[in-house]
Every structure is written in C-alpha cells, then in structure tokens.
Amino acid sequence: MLNKYARGFFGKLFSPLARLLIKLGVSPDTVTIIGTLGVSIGALVFYPMGELFWGTVFITVFVFSDMVDGLMARMLNRSSSWGSFLDSTLDRLADAAVFAGVTIWFFTGGASVPIAVTALICLVLGMLVSYARAKAESLGCSADVGIAERSERLVAVLVFTGFTGLGLPPVVLLVVLILLAAASLVTVIQRILAVYRQTQVEA
C-alpha cells in the first residue's frame, strides 16, 4: 500500500535531487552506501543514547536515499545485477540496525525488557521474511506475497519510536512491535505456502 500511493509522490519530490547528484558525478551505488551508513549511525548511536525522536529524524533523512538511488539508476538507464544485489543487501543491514538500536536502548536506559525482546524478535523475523523471498527466487519460484512488506515495517517502527521519544507511552510502541512481529510471522508462513504450492505443481 505504501509503495503504491507514496512512490509516485516521492519520486517527483526527489527527482531534482537525483538529477543534481548525477550532474555532480555521484553514482547510485554511492548514494546507497551513504544512505545505509546514515541509517545505521542514527539507529546505533542516537537510539542507544535514548535520543529516540532525533534519532528517528536523522534516520528518516537517510532512508529516502533508497528512493533517490533508484531514481538515479533509472535516469541513467543503468540497471544491473550488482546494483540490485547491493541495494537489497544494504537494505537488510539498515533494517537490522534500526531494530537493533531500539533493542539496545530498551535493554539498557529504556529499561523495558518486553520492548527490547519484541524488537529483537522483529529483527529476526524481518530477516527471515527477506530470506524466504530471496531463497524462493533463487529456486525459480515467486514469493512476493505477505502482509508485512519492508516499507510498512520500517515506517511503523520509526514513527512510533520517534513519538515515544516525544512522550508517547512506551506501551504503545510495545503493541506496535507485537503487531509487526505477528505480521512478519504471517508473511513468512504465506511465503512458505506460496513456494510449497509452486513446487508441488512442478512435481
């Protein structure tokens, strides 16, 4: 849903920046790497310090690099297996950093073991969601189904972590993380079933 309704708007919004970076000789891969570093620094430095709101603001600035590098690649008519691999791999790293940052804070200064544990579960399940699709595709199957896509998971954790930093009761973040974990688990099951059906047809 987020991809469907937001990509058109943000694509137009960031097109001028993408063109400027191309004129400056910056490559899409460079933008991908800088974006991942920015997200990781925001999540693993700001969050463990308890700066949940400003950490979210910092991360959000760099999250949009994921759209900018794609725009640049299309403008340059440059689509490669390497670029796709790099983008996908670093996306997983950035996602892991966000949930790891939340986990670290609530295991330490945030003093909420339930939130920390649930964030850790979300991290693991998020990786499993991505792995299930990647493994399916490596076998020649399709597993692009599920109710918990990356964009929705990332937006949810960033928004509610940021609001928690502004005074939102932590229990709200806990509920959101529980829902994300449940949605991720359902997505993994959906992808397993999708691949199972496809392999049985082939058999």
PyMOL commands that set and color helices and strands:
alter all, ss='L'
color gray80, all
select helices_A, chain A and resi 2-23+28-49+52-63+65-75+81-107+113-138+150-165+170-202
alter helices_A, ss='H'
color red, helices_A
deselect
rebuild
show_as cartoon
